């Protein structure tokens, strides 16, 4: 279970918030996935779309 507020999880889902590594690892653990299966990092100001 995650001890994060629902609004934090919603903001992550909507791409308005980048979670800390701790939260990212916890989310991955809850879903039985690796972090790279759930999150994609893009440098700030980099508007290129992933192929």
C-alpha positions in Angstrom: 0.0 0.0 0.0 1.1 3.5 -0.7 1.0 6.2 2.0 0.7 9.0 -0.6 -2.3 11.3 -0.8 -4.7 10.5 -3.7 -4.0 14.0 -5.2 -0.3 13.1 -5.4 -1.1 9.8 -7.3 -3.5 11.7 -9.6 -0.9 14.3 -10.4 1.6 11.6 -11.2 -0.9 9.9 -13.5 -1.7 13.2 -15.2 2.0 14.0 -15.8 1.9 17.1 -13.5 4.2 15.7 -10.9 7.4 13.6 -10.9 7.6 11.3 -7.9 10.6 11.0 -5.7 12.7 7.8 -6.3 11.2 6.4 -3.0 7.7 6.9 -4.2 8.5 5.6 -7.7 10.1 2.4 -6.2 7.0 1.9 -3.9 4.6 2.3 -6.9 6.6 -0.2 -8.9 6.6 -2.6 -6.0 2.9 -2.4 -5.5 2.3 -3.3 -9.2 5.1 -5.9 -9.4 6.9 -3.8 -12.2 10.2 -2.2 -12.7 10.4 1.6 -12.5 11.3 1.8 -16.2 8.1 0.0 -17.1 6.0 2.6 -15.3 7.9 5.9 -15.7 9.7 7.7 -18.6 12.2 10.4 -17.9 12.5 13.4 -20.2 14.8 16.3 -19.6 13.1 19.6 -18.7 12.5 21.7 -21.8 12.9 18.7 -24.2 9.7 18.6 -26.2 10.7 15.7 -28.4 8.2 12.9 -28.5 9.4 9.3 -27.9 9.2 7.1 -31.0 
